[in-house]
């Protein structure tokens, strides 16, 4: 009889344990995973609630099931072919108009030479909004002299910015042998850093 009682008690304990696992909410109703990180070993274990389920030597952590949203909109302007001006002034090569938001902006231009002397080139990435100009990035390049076959150098500009109002993103360049300009502004959810 004692064996039957012990077996019954063990069965009830097992049912309670399994029932507890069955009702665990991982992830929780909002798609959030909760975990405890062991500060000594680095082990991570999933828990129902944190930090209440973490021990004294653990740190609570949470993350969502879906992750962060990716870029919402990309704005691109291209210019094919050769262009450039020998007068030494910065000239607008490409521009895109964007609404308010957070942006990662990149441009690329190729400077080339088929001459006996080196050539210089400069490109500037800026924004203009309500008459205010904000310079983001400047790149300079010296294209080495190459009379037989030509020489090319990429001018790459990249920056991130938060625009409180709509703006024009511009790529301005100086140089007499430029080609293949590309300007892109990608609107992102959040800028970190």
C-alpha positions in Angstrom: 0.0 0.0 0.0 2.9 2.3 0.8 4.3 1.7 -2.7 1.0 2.7 -4.3 0.9 5.9 -2.2 4.5 6.7 -3.1 3.7 6.1 -6.8 0.6 8.2 -6.6 2.5 11.1 -5.0 5.2 10.8 -7.6 2.6 10.9 -10.4 0.9 14.0 -8.9 4.3 15.7 -8.6 5.1 14.9 -12.2 1.7 16.1 -13.4 2.2 19.4 -11.6 5.7 19.8 -13.0 4.5 19.1 -16.6 1.4 21.3 -16.1 3.7 24.1 -15.1 5.8 23.6 -18.3 2.6 23.5 -20.4 1.4 26.8 -19.0 4.8 28.6 -19.4 4.4 31.6 -21.7 7.6 31.6 -23.8 7.4 33.9 -25.6 4.8 35.9 -23.6 1.5 37.1 -25.1 3.3 40.1 -26.6 5.9 38.0 -28.4 8.6 38.9 -25.8 11.2 36.3 -24.8 12.4 36.7 -21.2 15.7 35.2 -20.0 18.3 35.1 -17.3 22.0 35.5 -18.1 24.4 33.8 -15.6 27.0 36.5 -14.9 29.7 33.9 -14.1 29.3 31.3 -16.9 27.5 33.3 -19.6 24.7 30.7 -19.8 21.3 31.9 -20.8 18.0 30.3 -19.8 14.5 31.2 -20.9 12.0 32.1 -18.1 8.4 33.1 -17.8 9.0 36.4 -16.1 12.2 38.4 -15.6 13.8 39.7 -13.5 11.7 38.0 -10.8 12.7 34.5 -12.1 16.5 35.4 -12.1 18.8 34.4 -9.2 21.2 36.8 -7.4 24.0 35.8 -9.8 22.0 36.4 -13.0 21.0 39.4 -15.0 17.5 39.6 -16.7 17.2 40.2 -20.4 14.2 40.5 -22.8 13.9 40.7 -26.6 10.9 40.6 -29.0 10.1 37.8 -31.4 9.8 39.9 -34.5 13.0 42.0 -34.3 13.4 45.6 -35.4 11.7 46.9 -38.5 14.0 47.4 -41.4 14.4 50.4 -43.6 11.1 51.9 -44.6 12.0 53.9 -47.7 15.0 54.4 -50.0 15.6 57.4 -52.2 18.0 57.0 -55.1 19.4 59.3 -57.8 21.9 58.2 -60.5 23.8 60.0 -63.2 25.4 57.9 -65.9 28.1 59.0 -68.3 30.9 61.4 -68.0 30.6 64.9 -66.5 32.8 67.5 -64.8 33.8 71.1 -64.9 37.3 72.5 -65.2 36.4 75.8 -63.5 37.1 74.5 -60.0 33.7 75.3 -58.5 31.5 72.8 -56.6 28.5 71.9 -58.7 25.4 69.9 -57.9 25.6 66.5 -59.4 22.6 64.7 -57.9 19.8 65.4 -55.4 16.9 63.7 -53.8 14.0 65.3 -51.8 13.1 63.4 -48.6 10.5 63.9 -45.8 11.4 64.3 -42.1 13.0 61.2 -40.5 16.3 59.4 -39.8 18.5 58.6 -42.8 21.7 56.8 -43.7 23.0 58.6 -46.8 25.7 57.4 -49.2 27.1 58.7 -52.5 29.7 57.4 -54.9 31.4 59.1 -57.9 34.3 57.9 -60.1 37.1 60.4 -60.9 39.3 59.3 -63.8 42.4 60.6 -65.7 44.0 59.8 -69.0 46.5 62.7 -68.8 50.1 63.0 -68.0 49.4 65.0 -64.8 47.5 64.1 -61.7 44.0 65.4 -61.2 42.2 66.4 -58.0 38.5 65.9 -57.3 36.2 66.7 -54.3 32.7 65.7 -53.5 30.4 67.1 -50.7 27.3 65.5 -49.2 24.9 68.0 -47.7 21.2 68.7 -46.8 19.3 71.9 -47.4 16.0 72.5 -45.5 14.3 75.9 -45.2 17.3 77.7 -46.5 19.7 76.1 -43.9 22.6 74.1 -45.3 24.1 71.2 -43.3 27.4 69.7 -44.6 27.5 66.0 -43.8 30.7 64.6 -45.4 33.5 65.6 -47.7 35.8 63.4 -49.8 38.9 64.3 -51.7 40.9 62.3 -54.2 44.0 62.7 -56.3 43.8 60.7 -59.5 47.4 59.7 -60.5 48.7 60.6 -63.9 48.2 57.8 -66.3 48.6 58.7 -70.0 48.3 55.1 -71.3 45.1 53.4 -70.3 43.7 55.7 -67.7 43.4 55.7 -63.9 40.3 55.7 -61.7 39.6 56.6 -58.1 36.3 56.3 -56.2 35.0 59.2 -54.1 32.7 57.8 -51.5 30.7 59.9 -49.0 28.6 58.4 -46.2 26.9 59.8 -43.1 23.7 59.6 -41.1 21.4 62.4 -40.1 18.1 63.2 -38.3 15.9 65.6 -40.3 13.2 67.4 -38.3 11.6 68.6 -41.5 11.7 67.6 -45.2 15.0 68.4 -46.9 16.9 68.1 -50.2 19.9 65.8 -49.9 22.6 66.9 -52.4 25.8 65.6 -53.9 28.1 68.4 -55.0 31.4 67.7 -56.8 34.4 69.6 -58.2 36.6 68.0 -60.9 36.8 67.9 -64.7 36.8 64.1 -65.2 34.0 62.6 -63.2 31.6 59.8 -64.1 28.8 57.5 -62.8 27.4 59.4 -59.8 25.0 57.6 -57.4 23.2 59.2 -54.4 21.0 57.2 -52.0 19.2 58.2 -48.8 17.7 55.3 -46.8 15.1 56.1 -44.2 15.6 54.0 -41.1 13.6 53.5 -37.9 16.3 54.5 -35.5 19.9 55.9 -35.6 22.0 54.5 -32.8 25.4 55.9 -31.9 
